[in-house]
Amino acid sequence: MIAKYTSGSGSSSRDKKLHQEAMAMLEDSKRKIEYIRMQQLLLRAKKHGPHSEGTFASALLYFYLVSNNG
């Protein structure tokens, strides 16, 4: 179905615009989900106290990698 809207055959400019908007919404949703995951990791790190430096660093690294690859 996506190919139908991304190909130039028979699709109107309205269809293309709707497809672009849907893709932008999908990317936005993915970023929000990753942000929530990072917040969960950070909360777990805080819950475990000062001995959770590795967890905190892992959460930051994970967020950095996801942000730059997503």
Rosetta blueprint (number, residue, H / E / L):
1 M L
2 I H
3 A H
4 K H
5 Y H
6 T H
7 S L
8 G L
9 S L
10 G L
11 S L
12 S L
13 S H
14 R H
15 D H
16 K H
17 K H
18 L H
19 H H
20 Q H
21 E H
22 A H
23 M H
24 A H
25 M H
26 L H
27 E H
28 D H
29 S H
30 K H
31 R H
32 K H
33 I H
34 E H
35 Y H
36 I H
37 R H
38 M H
39 Q H
40 Q H
41 L H
42 L H
43 L H
44 R H
45 A H
46 K H
47 K H
48 H L
49 G H
50 P H
51 H H
52 S H
53 E H
54 G H
55 T H
56 F H
57 A H
58 S H
59 A H
60 L H
61 L H
62 Y H
63 F H
64 Y H
65 L H
66 V H
67 S H
68 N H
69 N H
70 G L
